[in-house]
Amino acid sequence: MTGQAVSVQARFEAEAMNRACGPLPGSLKVSVAGADLVFTREAALWWPEEATLVVSDLHLEKGSAHAARGLFLPPYDTTATLRGVGALVHALGPRRVISLGDSFHDADGGARLPEPARETLRGLQAGRDWIWIAGNHDPVIDGDVGGDASLEVSIGTLTFRHEPRDGEAAGEVAGHLHPAARVRVRGRSIRKPAFITDGTRLVMPAFGAFTGGLDVKSAPFAPLFPNGRFHAYLCGEDRLYAFPSRALSGG
């Protein structure tokens, strides 16, 4: 980055770190459509006022879906992903969990869920509401996976859906695009999954162990933020890193 860009990013990050909060290390408090939300470095969203945990694009059973087509991946994605969700559930004790679509890699993913993973899921759902939002990969979830299914859910000023809508969508919290952002720091290029928001809407990063990322400077994001102004919160190993859109590199 140029000296001016480094200065802009440094000021922005300092302001973001002043908002650091929440029960999980490295999390940041960010306001979206008037709701005080907590972004976590694990790529999950925590809404303390509603005791609601949100995760997006788990893509459970992606490994087995690829294996059926002769593309063999390590068969541990579901276990790793549910372990990550479980750590957040145990740390936060949510009253409600929303899985923001593409929870399973395909419509039959729920039916293929191994029994140990199914038992883990039952344990995570016990004593709380669990909502599966329909995604493009799993418009209908087959199999006994518990919880309730919905196309979208509105709570307070926020509406949770899988695919973001073009144009203005105040209060929208969506996934689908697997946002990732790239920055250059001290001559190094760093690319990480990221939360993307302009303060009125939010696109969440993918949570699943086998999910990739789409650069936030690419065309699908342009209709969501027509003026090109948004903030990216990159998910680092220890904490989130906040950047204004003008400090991001593309690609």
Secondary structure, 3 states (H helix, E strand, C coil): CCHHHHHHHHHHHHHHHCCECCCCCCCEEEEECCEEEEECCCCCEEEHHHCEEEECCCCECHHHHHHHCCCCCCCCHHHHHHHHHHHHHHHHCCCEEEECCCCECCCCHHHHCCHHHHHHHHHHHCCCEEEEECCCCCCCCCCCCCCEEECCEEECCEEECCCCCCCCCCCEEECCCCEEEEEEECCEEEEEEEEEECCCCEECCCCCCCCCCEECCCHHHCCCCCCCCCEEEEECCCCEEEEEHHHCECC
